[in-house]
Amino acid sequence: MSTATVARDPRHLLSSEEFAAVAATVLDNNPGMRPGVASRIVAQGLAYVATAGDTEMPLAPSRVVDEGWHALISPHVPLPVQAPGNIRAPCA
């Protein structure tokens, strides 16, 4: 028996404006980084948060994905109060 895996673009978890704000934070923290790289880092950070919120298994991001995860929780980036999965972001 096989298990089907559905690949989804984690960018749908944020609006275009929110995604751009998080990517801008990654760029600000990494002078010289190309915008496309920052966008991929943010997408992988979102995928990590969504996966971590949907499993009871302990997970740890890679160093690069950690950059995207930290940009997501940056106090400089206003995001919705409810995060994906069962993880709840602090109230604003």
Phi and psi in degrees as a GROMACS rama.xvg file:
@    title "Ramachandran Plot"
@    xaxis  label "Phi"
@    yaxis  label "Psi"
@TYPE xy
-109.263  155.747  SER-2
-108.286  127.307  THR-3
-78.0856  137.288  ALA-4
-113.808  128.969  THR-5
-104.259  119.538  VAL-6
-88.9057  129.899  ALA-7
-127.49  148.527  ARG-8
-80.0288  117.443  ASP-9
-68.3885  -9.61715  PRO-10
-62.6059  -22.5886  ARG-11
-67.11  -12.5134  HIS-12
-73.3329  -16.7511  LEU-13
-127.157  155.957  LEU-14
-71.7061  166.213  SER-15
-58.879  -38.9075  SER-16
-67.4565  -42.7777  GLU-17
-64.793  -42.9465  GLU-18
-61.0199  -44.6277  PHE-19
-62.3764  -38.6973  ALA-20
-65.3237  -40.8585  ALA-21
-68.6217  -42.1323  VAL-22
-62.3995  -36.8181  ALA-23
-64.4926  -35.7912  ALA-24
-64.2116  -43.2235  THR-25
-61.1104  -43.8511  VAL-26
-62.8366  -42.5129  LEU-27
-61.5084  -36.0891  ASP-28
-80.8184  -9.75142  ASN-29
-136.951  75.718  ASN-30
-53.9545  135.656  PRO-31
91.1779  -8.3272  GLY-32
-71.4437  141.262  MET-33
-76.6478  142.993  ARG-34
-55.8097  -36.3647  PRO-35
-63.9623  -35.9674  GLY-36
-67.3956  -43.8046  VAL-37
-60.5152  -40.7538  ALA-38
-63.2673  -41.5295  SER-39
-65.6922  -37.8465  ARG-40
-64.0559  -43.022  ILE-41
-64.5881  -43.6185  VAL-42
-59.6535  -42.0126  ALA-43
-70.7273  -33.2038  GLN-44
-62.8098  -41.7695  GLY-45
-64.1576  -42.2531  LEU-46
-61.7675  -40.2419  ALA-47
-61.8302  -47.9567  TYR-48
-62.3689  -43.7599  VAL-49
-63.8554  -41.0869  ALA-50
-69.2216  -45.0208  THR-51
-62.7737  -32.0852  ALA-52
-79.4094  -6.55969  GLY-53
-118.637  15.9304  ASP-54
-144.286  155.691  THR-55
-98.0918  -2.26621  GLU-56
-75.4612  140.636  MET-57
-69.5548  131.972  PRO-58
-127.102  151.945  LEU-59
-139.154  133.638  ALA-60
-77.7116  158.044  PRO-61
-69.1467  170.23  SER-62
-60.066  -40.5097  ARG-63
-69.2745  -45.8356  VAL-64
-64.1353  -32.827  VAL-65
-58.803  -34.7152  ASP-66
-61.365  -43.1772  GLU-67
-68.6912  -39.1084  GLY-68
-63.3803  -44.164  TRP-69
-66.5742  -34.374  HIS-70
-65.0214  -34.1775  ALA-71
-64.6418  -34.7888  LEU-72
-98.6399  8.49415  ILE-73
-61.3328  135.834  SER-74
-68.2471  -9.52298  PRO-75
-87.1691  -6.26951  HIS-76
-116.35  106.669  VAL-77
-73.7398  122.269  PRO-78
-126.377  166.44  LEU-79
-58.7284  153.472  PRO-80
-68.4212  -37.1757  VAL-81
-94.2827  122.962  GLN-82
-87.2605  167.124  ALA-83
-65.674  156.792  PRO-84
70.7826  -147.093  GLY-85
-98.2013  10.9382  ASN-86
-85.8035  133.987  ILE-87
-112.685  127.095  ARG-88
-76.5454  153.8  ALA-89
-61.3089  147.53  PRO-90
-66.9408  142.687  CYS-91
